[in-house]
Amino acid sequence: MTLELLLFTIALSVDSFSAALALGFRHFSRRRALFFALSSGLSEGIATALGFLLGRVARDLIVDYDHWIAFFLLVAVGAHMLLEAYRDTRDGSAGEEEIRVHGPWKILFVSAITSIDSLGVGVSLGLVNKPIALYSLVIGAGAFIATYLGLYLARRVSKRMGGVAELAAGLVLILLGVKMLTI
């Protein structure tokens, strides 16, 4: 594996790690964690390959708007998480024993949003004729590992942070959205 491929993989896996860290403050069964890691890995790999293909056809359309779409969607999900955390705190249910989980649609949604930057990378890889299958596979594997690591660390931290964890998670997703504007 080349240094360039490793750097692309690390850079594109940061968003998957951050999203997993944010969402991981709620309970994740092993099955749900595997689902999240798979959806992140597949989303990153597919977005890279799709960007490669779209880059051949409509590069200018994608590059001009992808970061705005990611920004609005991540801010919306983060704001929703902040609202849920506020309601739990206000209603006094944040400390209850009720196990709250993220639904599969939310997990798929966040996985897709955080892979939008891979779409742009795929466009640039296509322009310089890189081996897209290898890049997509390695980038997807990196996102898979990063998602698992983020969920693991969130589980460790959430036991210590209590109700503040979900507030922090919402803020992390909003900051990820703002980060998308700088790409």
Steps between C-alpha positions, in 0.01 A plus 500: 500500500636838406538790739255698288231234533559475875466878539177505297364217714584670829365837387172355374456276806510792744137590427388139548689487829352830619145401405539163676638674806202737498232235444672245723393680815175308467491124539626292206458124498774304326268444207411870473869595530586261217216649295633853562859403416390321183279789391785747559754288316270430209388863479859628489610240244195541278515880519864494391418277203188700415699824512751343262221416255313827541822692461517379146153642428410790728798607710404867528148430626617272779792707626299821524226365728606184684639681804181710542281191494719327759501814716122535514437130558758462779382817673141373480589162655718669765225748586254211529733326744535820704123531513463138614763550770329819617160328517649209696665737745186712535275196544743338741539188287871538426599293802237230465584140425312509169729387220480745212647413164541665163282348232645339188379783276683758710816290486476465122428871466803603706721248316393644166546861609848447638609336176419801281861616517601164352291591197724802441813296557375243250460776241862608549625140492324452170666804353847362574413140400559327834393135542152574633416145611802487732438851635129433559569172677771637730310821578189294581699268726650801678153645564381162631787486752464867594128455568561205731771692681272804542219286641738326739639827633154653531387208713795553732449876524119495528513302824688791655317791338137407557241737347762743369614240246205542265531879510866463407405256224259748342767769511753264337265438207436872460876566500544226240246687288692824538821315412337394172487866396879523521564206266 
